[in-house]
Amino acid sequence: MNSEVDARLPIAQLGTLGLQHVLAMYAGAVAVPLIVGGALKLPPDQLAYLINADLLVSGIATLIQCVGVWRFGIRLPIMQGCTFAAVTPMVMIGTAQGGLPAVYGAVIVSGLLVVAIAPYFAKVVRFFPPLVTGTIITIIGISLLPVAARWAAGGVGSPGFGSPKNIAMAAAVLLLILAIYRFSTGFLSRVAVLAGIAAGTAAAIPLGFTDFSHVGDAALFGISTPFAFGLPTFQATAIISMVIVMLVSMTETTGDFVAVAEMTDSELTPRRLADGLRADGLSTALGGVFNTFPYTAFAQNVGLVGLTKVKSRWVVATAGGILVVLGLIPVLGAVIAAIPQPVLGGAGIAMFGTVAASGIRTLSKADFAQSHNLVIVAVAIGVAAIPIGAPTFYEQFPDWAKIILNSGISTGSLLVIVLNLVFNHARLDQPTR
């Protein structure tokens, strides 16, 4: 057992640090239901229902992952949320293959499949030396930085996207976070991100970045009931698409697990990895029942663990509890939703940059005296950066291929694993190892 991972902090610290994790992932957490619901042209009340359901199940999924139930849960500080890898196929299924019931049928089946294959998938952990894990962690950080940049510019689709005032606000939040790290010690330095977000939001209100007038329109209490959009339907093409998505998601999740294990000095055994992946599958199946979508580890919170050096899984479990409350009390979720995107962008640059820096630190343990190892890292990161720098690069490819190729994390992770096997485990000039 890792004492830092299992440490139970005072309640006040648990609440503050847990809220920091919620703020770090909230925009990403609600993005998937917003995108899918918008594409399906759902009315505002149904769109709000999707968001509340997502928050509720995100909280439950996080609790399962952190606290653990039997063989479900990795018992590390892992935050769960809807995977972006599933957005494109879910929109296609929902608009052309039977609406949300078809989406949820495919989500349930794919989640149960993950539960079944998790022990077999987990056996690949022995092929994750520092060369592979460091590359994957670096790719995750690099892939997330454009998200922070878009937040800093005001959020995609916002009227003032890229305006100097948005970027100035993001820069001010980032500078405040840096100042807190530089000049404070102890607990305050550990909540620097939360302090930056809180101060930025307070300053944003009189400057006209946001207002809380709509909060009063939110319902005080609400709960997601099973199959609220109708009983699920099971269509072969929809299920196959979602299974592919979940295989991609398992690769990304494994990278996040590896990153957190590195940051918390925890041993990631095949059994522990299987327990974590099994929890992902269970949460995904629950998502299909309770009107939401596939779940995965949230990489932005991996960055927050590295930035704050707070390794306790009970902090993230507290964040899961907060999400459950937000899912049951929509008015509280509306308060957090009012935090302006530029404020989150300033914090995101620090958090996501920390993920990439952690990957570089892990890569320092790899043997670069072997020149082919440098080539492995270079090619994997280079290919992973393609969809980041050129989002339409794979536009002419079939839809099933785009599911994988449009995710730099997936392509880079798969490529570094394969190249490591080819160069370091199946070389012709040395025994296989």
C-alpha positions in Angstrom: 0.0 0.0 0.0 1.1 3.6 -0.7 0.7 5.7 2.4 0.4 9.0 0.4 -2.2 7.5 -1.9 -4.3 6.2 1.0 -3.8 9.3 3.2 -7.0 10.6 4.6 -6.6 14.4 4.9 -8.7 16.7 7.1 -12.2 17.3 5.9 -11.6 20.9 5.0 -8.6 20.0 2.8 -10.5 17.1 1.2 -13.3 19.5 0.3 -11.1 22.3 -1.1 -8.7 20.0 -3.0 -11.7 17.9 -4.3 -13.5 21.1 -5.6 -10.2 22.0 -7.4 -10.4 18.7 -9.3 -14.1 19.3 -10.2 -13.3 22.8 -11.5 -10.4 21.4 -13.6 -12.6 18.9 -15.4 -16.0 20.5 -15.4 -15.8 22.1 -18.8 -14.6 18.8 -20.3 -17.2 16.8 -18.4 -20.2 18.7 -19.8 -18.7 19.1 -23.3 -19.7 15.6 -24.6 -23.4 15.8 -23.7 -23.5 19.4 -25.1 -22.0 18.3 -28.4 -24.1 15.2 -28.8 -27.3 16.8 -27.6 -26.7 19.8 -29.9 -26.1 17.6 -32.9 -29.3 15.7 -32.2 -31.1 19.0 -31.8 -32.5 18.2 -28.4 -34.6 20.9 -26.6 -33.0 22.8 -23.8 -34.7 20.8 -21.0 -33.5 17.5 -22.5 -30.0 18.9 -23.0 -29.9 19.9 -19.3 -31.1 16.4 -18.4 -28.1 14.9 -20.3 -25.7 17.2 -18.5 -27.1 16.3 -15.0 -27.0 12.6 -15.9 -23.4 13.0 -17.0 -22.3 14.7 -13.8 -24.1 12.1 -11.6 -22.6 9.1 -13.4 -19.1 10.8 -13.6 -19.2 11.1 -9.8 -20.3 7.5 -9.3 -17.6 6.3 -11.8 -15.0 8.3 -10.0 -16.0 6.8 -6.6 -15.8 3.3 -8.1 -12.4 4.0 -9.5 -10.9 5.7 -6.4 -12.5 3.7 -3.5 -12.9 0.4 -5.3 -15.7 -2.2 -5.1 -14.4 -5.8 -5.1 -12.4 -6.1 -8.4 -13.6 -2.8 -9.8 -11.5 0.3 -9.4 -7.7 1.0 -9.6 -7.7 2.7 -6.2 -5.6 5.6 -7.4 -6.5 9.3 -7.7 -8.3 9.0 -11.0 -11.1 11.3 -12.1 -13.7 9.9 -14.6 -15.6 11.6 -17.3 -17.1 11.1 -20.8 -14.5 10.3 -23.4 -14.2 12.6 -26.4 -13.3 9.6 -28.6 -16.9 8.6 -28.7 -18.4 11.9 -29.8 -18.2 11.4 -33.6 -19.6 7.8 -33.7 -22.3 8.7 -31.2 -23.4 11.6 -33.3 -23.4 9.4 -36.4 -25.4 6.7 -34.6 -27.9 9.2 -33.1 -28.6 11.0 -36.3 -28.7 8.1 -38.8 -29.1 4.9 -36.9 -31.9 5.2 -34.4 -31.3 8.2 -32.1 -30.3 8.0 -28.4 -31.8 4.5 -27.8 -29.4 3.1 -30.4 -26.5 5.1 -28.9 -27.3 3.7 -25.4 -27.7 0.2 -26.6 -24.2 0.3 -28.2 -22.8 2.0 -25.1 -24.1 -0.7 -22.8 -22.8 -3.6 -24.9 -19.4 -2.0 -25.4 -19.1 -1.3 -21.6 -19.9 -4.9 -20.8 -17.3 -6.1 -23.3 -14.6 -3.9 -21.6 -15.5 -5.6 -18.3 -15.0 -9.0 -20.0 -11.7 -8.3 -21.7 -10.0 -6.1 -19.1 -7.9 -8.9 -17.6 -6.5 -9.9 -21.0 -5.9 -6.3 -22.1 -4.0 -5.6 -18.8 -1.4 -8.2 -19.7 0.3 -5.6 -22.0 1.5 -3.6 -18.9 4.9 -5.4 -19.1 5.4 -3.7 -22.5 5.2 -0.3 -20.8 8.8 0.6 -19.8 9.7 4.3 -19.2 10.4 4.7 -22.9 6.7 3.9 -23.6 5.1 5.4 -20.6 7.1 8.7 -20.8 6.1 9.0 -24.5 2.4 8.4 -23.8 2.4 10.9 -20.9 4.1 13.5 -23.0 1.6 12.9 -25.9 -1.3 13.3 -23.5 0.0 16.6 -22.3 0.7 17.9 -25.8 -2.7 16.8 -27.0 -4.5 18.6 -24.2 -2.7 22.0 -24.5 -4.8 23.0 -27.6 -7.9 22.5 -25.4 -6.4 25.0 -22.8 -5.5 27.4 -25.6 -9.1 27.4 -27.0 -10.4 28.0 -23.4 -8.0 30.9 -23.0 -9.2 32.4 -26.3 -12.8 32.3 -25.0 -14.1 28.9 -26.0 -14.8 27.7 -29.5 -17.8 29.4 -31.1 -17.8 32.4 -28.7 -18.3 35.8 -30.3 -15.1 37.2 -28.9 -12.9 34.2 -29.6 -9.2 35.2 -29.5 -9.9 38.7 -28.3 -7.0 40.4 -26.4 -9.2 40.7 -23.3 -9.8 37.0 -23.2 -6.1 36.2 -23.6 -5.2 38.8 -21.0 -7.6 37.2 -18.5 -6.1 33.8 -19.1 -2.6 35.2 -18.8 -3.5 36.9 -15.5 -4.8 33.7 -14.0 -1.7 31.8 -15.1 0.6 34.5 -13.6 -1.4 34.4 -10.4 -1.0 30.6 -10.2 2.7 31.0 -10.8 3.0 33.7 -8.1 1.2 31.5 -5.6 3.6 28.6 -6.3 6.6 31.0 -6.1 5.8 32.8 -2.9 3.6 30.5 -0.8 4.2 27.2 0.9 2.1 24.4 2.4 -1.6 24.1 1.8 -2.0 27.3 -0.2 0.6 26.2 -2.8 -1.4 23.0 -3.2 -4.6 24.8 -4.1 -2.9 27.4 -6.4 -5.1 26.3 -9.3 -8.3 26.7 -7.3 -7.2 30.1 -6.0 -6.4 31.2 -9.5 -9.8 30.1 -10.8 -11.6 31.7 -7.9 -9.8 35.0 -8.2 -10.1 35.0 -12.0 -13.9 34.4 -11.7 -14.3 37.2 -9.1 -12.5 39.6 -11.4 -14.4 38.4 -14.5 -17.8 39.3 -13.1 -17.4 43.2 -13.0 -15.4 43.0 -16.3 -18.3 41.4 -18.1 -16.9 38.0 -18.8 -19.8 36.2 -17.1 -22.7 36.6 -14.9 -24.7 34.4 -12.5 -28.2 35.7 -13.4 -29.2 32.4 -15.1 -28.4 30.4 -11.9 -31.8 31.2 -10.5 -33.5 29.5 -13.4 -31.9 26.1 -12.6 -33.9 23.4 -10.8 -33.1 22.9 -7.2 -33.3 19.1 -7.4 -33.4 16.5 -10.2 -32.3 12.9 -10.7 -31.6 10.8 -13.8 -33.9 7.8 -14.2 -33.0 4.7 -16.2 -33.8 4.8 -19.9 -35.4 8.2 -19.8 -35.1 8.5 -23.6 -36.6 5.1 -24.3 -35.5 1.5 -24.0 -32.2 0.9 -25.7 -32.0 -0.7 -29.2 -29.2 -3.0 -30.3 -27.9 -2.5 -33.8 -24.8 -4.4 -35.1 -23.1 -1.5 -36.9 -23.7 0.9 -33.9 -22.3 -1.7 -31.5 -19.2 -2.4 -33.7 -18.5 1.4 -33.9 -18.7 1.8 -30.1 -16.6 -1.3 -29.5 -13.8 0.2 -31.6 -14.1 3.4 -29.6 -13.8 1.6 -26.3 -10.7 -0.2 -27.5 -9.2 3.1 -28.3 -10.4 4.5 -25.0 -8.8 1.5 -23.1 -5.4 2.5 -24.7 -5.8 6.1 -23.6 -7.0 5.1 -20.1 -4.0 2.8 -19.7 -1.7 5.7 -20.5 -3.5 7.8 -17.8 -3.2 5.0 -15.3 0.5 4.7 -16.1 1.0 8.4 -15.6 -0.8 8.5 -12.2 1.1 5.4 -11.1 4.4 7.2 -12.0 3.4 10.4 -10.2 2.2 8.6 -7.0 5.1 6.1 -6.9 2.6 3.2 -7.1 3.1 -0.2 -8.7 0.8 -0.8 -11.6 0.5 -4.5 -11.7 -1.6 -6.3 -14.4 -4.2 -7.1 -11.8 -4.5 -3.5 -10.7 -4.7 -2.3 -14.3 -7.4 -4.8 -15.0 -9.4 -3.6 -12.0 -9.2 0.0 -13.3 -10.2 -1.0 -16.9 -13.0 -3.1 -15.5 -14.3 -0.1 -13.6 -14.3 1.9 -16.9 -16.4 -0.8 -18.5 -18.9 -0.9 -15.6 -19.2 2.9 -15.6 -19.8 2.9 -19.3 -22.5 0.3 -19.0 -24.1 2.4 -16.2 -23.9 5.4 -18.5 -25.9 3.6 -21.1 -28.6 2.8 -18.5 -28.7 6.3 -16.9 -28.8 8.4 -20.1 -25.2 9.3 -20.6 -22.1 8.1 -22.5 -18.8 6.1 -22.3 -16.4 6.9 -19.4 -12.6 7.1 -19.2 -9.9 8.6 -17.0 -9.7 12.4 -17.4 -6.1 13.4 -18.4 -6.5 17.0 -17.2 -6.9 15.7 -13.6 -3.8 13.6 -14.1 -2.0 17.0 -14.7 -3.5 18.4 -11.5 -2.2 15.5 -9.4 1.3 16.2 -10.8 1.0 19.9 -10.3 -0.2 19.8 -6.7 1.7 16.8 -5.6 -1.4 15.7 -3.6 -1.5 11.9 -4.2 -4.4 10.9 -1.9 -7.1 9.0 -3.7 -9.6 10.3 -1.1 -9.2 13.8 -2.5 -10.4 12.6 -5.9 -13.1 10.4 -4.3 -14.3 13.6 -2.6 -14.4 15.2 -6.0 -16.5 12.3 -7.2 -18.9 13.0 -4.3 -19.2 16.6 -5.3 -20.0 15.6 -8.8 -22.8 13.3 -7.5 -24.2 16.3 -5.6 -24.0 18.5 -8.7 -25.8 15.9 -10.7 -28.6 15.8 -8.1 -28.8 19.6 -7.6 -28.6 21.3 -11.0 -28.5 24.8 -9.5 -25.0 24.1 -8.1 -23.8 22.9 -11.4 -25.1 26.1 -13.0 -22.9 28.1 -10.6 -19.7 26.2 -11.7 -20.8 26.4 -15.4 -20.7 30.2 -15.1 -16.9 30.2 -14.7 -15.6 31.9 -17.9 -13.6 29.9 -20.4 -10.5 32.2 -20.3 -10.2 31.6 -16.6 -10.2 27.9 -17.1 -7.7 28.4 -20.0 -5.1 30.0 -17.8 -5.3 27.2 -15.3 -5.4 24.6 -18.1 -2.1 25.7 -19.5 -0.4 25.1 -16.2 -2.1 21.7 -15.6 -1.7 20.3 -19.1 1.8 21.5 -19.4 2.6 19.6 -16.2 1.4 16.4 -17.8 3.8 16.9 -20.7 6.6 17.8 -18.3 5.9 14.7 -16.2 6.3 12.6 -19.4 9.7 14.2 -20.1 10.8 13.4 -16.6 9.8 9.8 -17.1 11.6 9.7 -20.4 14.8 10.7 -18.6 14.8 7.1 -17.2 14.9 5.6 -20.7 18.1 4.4 -22.3 18.9 6.8 -25.1 22.3 5.4 -25.6 20.3 3.1 -27.9 19.8 5.4 -30.9 16.6 3.6 -32.0 14.9 4.6 -28.8 15.3 8.3 -29.8 13.7 7.4 -33.2 10.8 5.6 -31.5 10.0 8.7 -29.3 10.4 11.1 -32.3 8.1 9.2 -34.6 5.4 8.5 -32.0 5.2 12.1 -30.9 5.4 13.3 -34.5 2.5 11.1 -35.6 0.5 12.0 -32.5 0.9 15.7 -33.3 -0.7 15.4 -36.8 -4.3 15.6 -35.8 -3.4 18.4 -33.4 -1.7 20.6 -36.0 -3.8 19.5 -39.0 -7.3 18.5 -37.8 -8.5 17.7 -41.3 -5.5 15.5 -42.2 -7.5 12.3 -42.1 -10.7 13.8 -43.5 -10.8 11.4 -46.6 -10.4 8.3 -44.5 -13.3 6.0 -43.7 -15.3 6.9 -40.6 -14.1 3.8 -38.7 -10.5 4.7 -39.3 -11.1 8.4 -38.3 -12.3 7.2 -34.9 -8.7 6.1 -34.1 -6.6 8.4 -36.3 -8.2 11.7 -35.2 -7.1 11.0 -31.6 -3.4 11.9 -31.3 -3.3 10.2 -28.0 -4.6 6.9 -29.5 -2.3 6.9 -32.6 0.8 8.0 -30.6 0.1 5.5 -27.8 -0.4 2.6 -30.2 2.6 3.5 -32.3 5.0 3.8 -29.4 3.8 0.4 -28.1 4.3 -1.3 -31.5 7.6 0.4 -32.2 8.9 -0.7 -28.8 7.9 -4.2 -29.5 9.6 -4.2 -32.9 12.8 -2.5 -31.9 13.3 -3.8 -28.3 11.4 -7.1 -28.1 11.7 -8.7 -31.5 15.0 -7.5 -32.9 16.9 -9.8 -35.2 20.3 -8.9 -33.8 19.5 -9.9 -30.2 17.5 -12.4 -28.3 13.8 -11.5 -27.9 13.1 -10.1 -24.4 
